[in-house]
């Protein structure tokens, strides 16, 4: 930040009854609380109306029970150039945006440095490092040739939080259900019935019915009625003599 600029810091948490307050460490003091020689407290917030280089330091929130938040670093310079960088740690994989500016402009050509080593020049004073990793953590500064060099600002990079997902191999296996039946349904091994076999020879009535299948009856008035039998098949000729009387009775012609 530039000298004489104002800043407002606040502790935000769902449980407002925790009694959060702002504390800081600077080159001249340690763990001092907002209102104790610096800043104006307002609940869990603190406002500093006019920043001076002596306000540069580490700031954090602390509850009555001693719980603390992440800390941020604020650098106040009396020079003409500052480097604006994230006050909170940048997560791995995210982009890091840096801006080199003067009190009058933030679009001047600037050169950027990390840990004293030159990175590159940017014509508009803005530099973005894509997909940062832990190796990008360090002290950054910038230089505007027409105005001067900024103070160094520490940029922190933090790792991604671990993600947990249930593994399919760890899911409980239900052994109560029977395994799926992948076999084909059973088929009958018995052969189909032989419909071509002749009827049993022990039934005389069925034999008679078969022999008179081609019975023709014509009954006009005063005309004879005849019964015609078709020639027997070879199988029928081999029948036992017990059925000769039945066949003879059927083949007799009568006139009325």
C-alpha positions in Angstrom: 0.0 0.0 0.0 1.0 3.6 -0.5 1.7 5.8 2.5 -1.4 7.7 3.8 -3.9 5.2 2.3 -6.6 3.8 4.5 -7.4 0.1 5.1 -10.3 -1.7 6.8 -9.8 -5.3 8.1 -12.5 -7.5 9.4 -12.9 -11.0 10.9 -15.7 -12.9 9.3 -17.1 -16.0 10.9 -20.6 -17.5 11.5 -20.1 -17.6 15.2 -20.1 -13.9 16.2 -20.0 -14.8 19.8 -16.4 -16.0 19.6 -15.2 -12.4 20.1 -12.7 -12.1 17.2 -10.2 -9.2 17.3 -7.4 -8.0 15.0 -3.8 -8.5 16.0 -0.5 -7.8 14.3 3.2 -8.2 14.4 5.4 -5.4 13.0 9.0 -4.5 13.3 8.4 -2.5 16.5 5.7 -4.6 18.3 4.3 -8.1 18.7 0.8 -9.4 19.1 -0.7 -6.0 19.7 -4.5 -5.7 19.4 -6.4 -3.2 17.3 -7.1 -0.1 19.4 -3.9 -0.6 21.4 -1.9 2.2 19.8 -3.1 1.6 16.3 -6.4 1.4 14.4 -10.0 2.0 15.4 -11.9 -1.2 16.5 -15.6 -1.6 15.5 -16.8 -5.0 16.7 -14.7 -7.6 14.9 -13.4 -5.0 12.4 -10.5 -2.6 12.5 -9.9 0.5 10.4 -6.6 2.3 9.9 -7.2 5.7 8.4 -3.6 6.6 7.4 -1.1 3.9 6.8 2.6 4.6 7.4 5.6 2.4 6.7 5.6 1.4 10.4 2.3 -0.3 9.8 3.9 -2.9 7.6 3.6 -6.3 9.1 1.6 -9.5 9.6 -2.1 -9.2 10.6 -4.5 -11.9 11.7 -7.8 -12.6 13.6 -7.8 -14.2 17.1 -10.7 -15.3 19.3 -11.1 -15.2 23.0 -10.3 -18.9 23.2 -7.1 -18.4 21.2 -8.2 -19.7 17.8 -6.5 -17.9 14.9 -7.2 -17.3 11.2 -4.9 -17.2 8.3 -2.5 -14.3 8.4 -1.9 -11.7 5.7 1.1 -9.4 5.1 0.7 -5.7 4.5 3.5 -3.7 3.1 3.4 0.1 3.3 5.8 2.1 1.2 6.6 5.8 1.0 8.0 5.3 -2.5 6.3 6.1 -5.8 5.9 2.4 -6.9 4.1 -0.5 -5.3 3.4 -4.1 -6.3 -0.1 -5.3 -5.6 -0.2 -9.0 -4.9 -2.7 -11.3 -3.2 -2.8 -10.9 0.6 -4.1 -14.5 1.1 -2.2 -17.6 -0.1 -2.8 -18.7 -3.7 -4.0 -22.3 -4.1 -2.0 -24.5 -6.4 -3.4 -24.6 -9.9 -4.9 -21.1 -9.7 -3.6 -18.0 -11.4 -1.4 -15.4 -9.7 -2.1 -11.8 -10.7 0.4 -9.0 -10.0 0.1 -5.3 -10.7 2.9 -2.7 -10.7 1.5 0.8 -10.2 2.2 4.3 -9.1 -0.2 6.7 -7.3 -1.2 8.1 -10.7 -1.3 5.1 -13.0 -1.5 1.3 -13.0 -0.9 0.8 -16.8 2.8 1.7 -17.2 5.4 -0.7 -18.6 7.0 -2.6 -15.7 9.6 -5.3 -15.1 8.8 -8.1 -12.6 11.3 -9.9 -10.4 11.1 -13.0 -8.1 13.7 -13.5 -5.3 15.9 -10.9 -7.0 15.8 -12.6 -10.4 14.2 -11.0 -13.5 11.1 -12.7 -14.8 9.9 -10.5 -17.7 8.6 -7.1 -18.8 4.9 -6.3 -19.1 3.8 -3.4 -21.3 0.7 -2.6 -19.2 2.2 -3.3 -15.8 0.1 -6.5 -15.2 1.6 -10.0 -15.0 -0.3 -13.3 -14.6 1.3 -16.6 -13.7 -1.0 -19.4 -14.8 -1.5 -22.6 -12.7 0.9 -21.7 -9.9 2.8 -24.4 -8.0 4.8 -24.3 -4.8 7.9 -23.3 -6.7 6.2 -19.9 -7.5 6.2 -19.0 -3.8 8.6 -16.2 -2.9 9.4 -12.5 -2.8 8.2 -10.4 -5.8 8.9 -6.8 -6.8 8.5 -4.7 -9.8 10.3 -1.8 -11.5 8.9 1.1 -13.5 11.9 2.8 -15.1 10.4 6.3 -15.0 9.4 6.1 -11.3 11.4 3.6 -9.5 11.2 0.2 -7.8 8.6 -1.2 -5.4 9.2 -2.9 -2.1 9.2 -6.7 -2.1 6.0 -8.6 -1.4 5.8 -12.2 -0.2 3.4 -14.4 -2.1 2.4 -17.7 -0.5 1.2 -20.8 -2.4 -0.8 -23.4 -0.6 -1.6 -27.0 -1.7 -5.1 -28.1 -2.8 -7.2 -29.7 0.0 -7.4 -33.5 -0.5 -10.6 -34.7 -2.1 -12.1 -37.9 -0.8 -14.3 -40.1 -3.0 -15.7 -43.5 -2.1 -13.8 -46.3 -3.8 -15.8 -48.9 -5.5 -13.5 -51.6 -4.1 -14.3 -50.5 -0.5 -18.0 -50.7 -0.9 -19.7 -53.5 1.2 -20.5 -56.5 -0.9 -24.0 -57.9 -0.5 -23.5 -61.7 -0.1 -27.2 -62.3 0.8 -28.4 -62.1 -2.8 -27.8 -65.1 -5.1 -25.5 -64.6 -8.0 -27.1 -63.9 -11.3 -28.1 -67.0 -13.3 -26.1 -66.8 -16.6 -26.8 -70.3 -17.8 -29.3 -71.1 -20.5 -32.7 -72.4 -19.4 -32.8 -76.2 -19.3 -34.3 -78.0 -22.3 -36.1 -81.3 -22.4 -34.0 -84.2 -23.6 -37.0 -86.3 -24.4 -37.7 -86.8 -28.1 -41.0 -85.4 -29.5 -43.8 -88.0 -29.8 -43.9 -90.0 -33.0 -47.2 -89.0 -34.6 -46.6 -91.2 -37.6 -46.9 -94.5 -35.6 -50.1 -96.5 -36.4 -52.8 -96.9 -33.8 -52.5 -99.9 -31.6 -54.0 -103.0 -33.3 -55.8 -104.0 -30.1 -58.6 -101.4 -30.6 -61.1 -102.8 -33.2 -63.2 -99.7 -33.1 -60.4 -97.4 -34.2 -59.5 -99.8 -37.0 -63.1 -99.7 -38.4 -63.2 -95.9 -38.3 -59.9 -95.8 -40.2 -61.2 -98.2 -42.9 -64.3 -96.2 -43.6 -62.7 -92.8 -43.8 -63.7 -92.5 -47.4 -67.3 -93.5 -46.8 -69.7 -91.9 -49.3 -73.4 -91.8 -48.6 -75.9 -90.5 -51.1 -79.5 -90.9 -50.1 -81.9 -89.6 -52.8 -85.5 -90.9 -52.5 -86.0 -94.4 -53.9 -82.3 -94.8 -54.8 -80.0 -97.4 -53.3 -77.6 -96.5 -50.6 -74.1 -97.8 -51.1 -71.1 -98.1 -48.9 -67.8 -97.9 -50.6 -64.5 -98.9 -49.0 -61.1 -97.8 -50.2 -58.5 -100.5 -50.8 -56.8 -101.5 -47.6 -53.2 -100.4 -47.0 -50.3 -102.9 -46.7 -50.3 -102.4 -43.0 -54.0 -103.1 -42.8 -53.7 -106.4 -44.8 -51.6 -107.9 -42.1 -54.2 -107.6 -39.4 -55.1 -110.7 -37.4 -58.0 -112.9 -38.7 -60.0 -111.8 -35.6 -61.1 -108.7 -37.4 -62.3 -110.4 -40.7 -65.9 -110.5 -39.7 -65.9 -106.8 -39.0 -64.4 -105.9 -42.4 -66.9 -108.2 -44.3 -69.8 -106.6 -42.6 -68.7 -103.1 -43.7 -68.1 -104.0 -47.3 -71.5 -105.7 -48.0 -73.8 -103.8 -50.4 -77.4 -103.6 -49.6 -80.4 -102.4 -51.7 -83.5 -100.9 -50.2 
